[in-house]
Amino acid sequence: MSKDWENPGLLARIGGALTTTRRVIVNLLFFGVLILLLFLIFSPDDKPQVDRGMALVVNPGGMLVEQRSGTILDRAIDRALGQERPETLVRDVVRSIELATEDDRISALVLSLDELWGGGLSKLETIAEAIEGFRETDRPVYAIGDRYSQSQYFLASHADEIFIHPSGQVMLTGFGSYLNYYKGAIDMLDVEWNVFRVGEYKSFVEPYMREDMSDEDREARLAYMNDLWDAWLAQVGERRQLGPDDIEAFIDGIPDNLEAVDGDFATLALEIGLVDALLPRDGMRDRIIEVSGRDDEHGSFRQINMENYLLAHGDDKKQGRGKTIAVIPAVGPIMDGNQPPGAIGGDSTARLIRDARRDDSVEAIVLHVDSPGGSAFASDVILRQLELAQEDGKVVVASMGSVAASGGYWISMAADEIWAHPTTITGSIGVVAMFPTFEETLKKIGITSDGVGTTEMAGLFRPDRAMSDDARDALELSIQHSYREFIERVAEHRQMSVSEVDAVARGRVWSGIDAHRTGLVDELGGLEEAIDAAASLAELEQWQVRYWEREPSWREQFMADLLGGASAEVLGLNESRLRQAPHRALLEDLKADLERLDSFNDPNHLYYYCAACDLRQ
């Protein structure tokens, strides 16, 4: 007996299809209307208004960076949850100041620096140059703050007047580079930390094989830090009409100097000439009201902050007209594969370069490098794309930021010209390999390893087995080969002899000014100078600059816009950064070391990485 319900007729099937289609259409319409409503609810208001006489408040938060970390959606989610790591793009700060310089509606520049965590000296110098450009218009620049760290004070020193809270302080300490060394812990745990390196200055592996800093590492770090500190002293001293000896006397004589003013840091800063006035917050506001007028609604001076000012001026992905100069950020550690913004991926960064070289509108590529290096394999994948771009007739210029060392130098070396700031940290031409094994550690808790293999090389790189002599020999030969290839490639691209490169390599770190002297870079200057050089090499009379980065998909953009409306305050979370206690800073350092180890994913376990580039301000 047949079952009609198991074999529906044609009309039934048509009816079912129509019902399904109707449901799909209704659902699509429903979700379409829902998405539209959500977009209207959370979409940003009209562009902020810039009224004549307003002061522009430059208020960078977190770390100054050349590229924000994570995708636009990642950042939106973190922001909504109150977990975002604050970062400010250097080019956003510079662009806001440059726009204000040409905008006669802006009456003054106010540097509000309390939320700035820091940034490399070259980044601070780039912003300082823009501030100086504004000062040349004879409009005032004020710095306001409860207190000033060394990075904050560098920018504040370029103001016409520096105000500080009577209970505040100016904390200047000089530059330092201090590491945690793990050999004692490694020995206690019976870990066999197998280390291979070429270059006596290649210090990346030293924390795992020593209990203190080597003489070579100490020498190299002090050399470049002294160059950077001399630059810091010279620029701050010139603006504040203080000699380098005056500032160093302030730092070295803190106890005696404080005793003379009954321990009052703010008064000491005023007497030394580091600040111009001690004012409470309302007093600072009143001083600026004299220039920009009063905003009665908010009880402050008439102002627009940097973010809203940029929104008022719209997008700046392209500047100028004519052929394109593509600025490709190479920011963060170099890792194999695809990586999000804020890290350099062998595949993802190479893809950006490949897309730019295949674009007929692009005449030149400026690789903007801010990286201590990382994976040797990924570095070479990126370098090859730059070489192919040159073979395709594109001009390639490397612009080094605060750090462009080891792998950061590898991806720069083929450029037609290499530009670096005098305070760039670069070099570190050398190779390291590490492979820890834990067989003795595991024995302590009763775990052993045994097995069979079809060859002597089977199970060669297992962390639960002791490294064999064959494995050691293989890695040693590999890094020797990689080092020879490194210096030979540098010699080829820099038109130097191999012996000349070797003399300035061996893992040694250089300041930009010394790298220029030794021939590792061509010219001293920042990104704008590098862009101008690229235009000149490409023989362009007019050009547009495009920051060549991965564009978010419409889904990512929509979700980011949607989440942007759900602030951390709505979720009951606090976005403000608490002042970091000393023990917290130590834990963060330890966490950073572990995360750095975890990020190393070179398929051959070989790294062009600069550990000596870690500079604390």
Buried (B, 14 or more C-beta within 10 A) or exposed (E): EEEEEEEEEEEEEEEEEEEEEEEEEEEEEEEEEEEEEBEEEBEEEEEBEBEEBBBBBBBBBBBBBBBBBBBBBBBBBBBBBBEBBBBBBBBBBBBBBBBBBEBEEBBBBBBBBBBBBBBBBBBBBBBBBBBBBBBEBEBBBBBBBBBBBBBBBBBBBBBBBBBBBBEBBBBBEBBEBEBEBBBEEBEEBEBBBBBBBBBBBBBBBBBBBBEEBBEBBBEBBEBBBEBBBBBBBEBBBEBBEBEBEBBBBBEEBBEEBBEEBEEBBBBBBBBBBBBBEBBEEEBBBBBBBEBBBBBEEEEBBBBBBBBBBBBBBEEEEEEBEEBBBBBBBBBBBBBBEBBBBBBBBBBBBBBBBBBBBEBEEBBBBBBBBBBBBBBBBBBBBBBBBBBBBBEEEBBBBBBBBBBBBBBBBBBBBBBBBBBBBBBBBBBBBBBBBBBBBBBEBBEEEEEEBEEEEEEEEEBBBBBEBEBBEEBEEBBBEBBEEBBBBBBEBBBEBBEBEBEBBBEBBBBBBBBBBBBBEBBBBBBBBBBBBBBBBBBEBBEBEEBBBBBBBBEBEEEBBBBBBBBBBBEBEEEEEEBEEEEEEEEEEEEEBEEEBEEBEEBBBBEBBBBBBBBBBBBBB
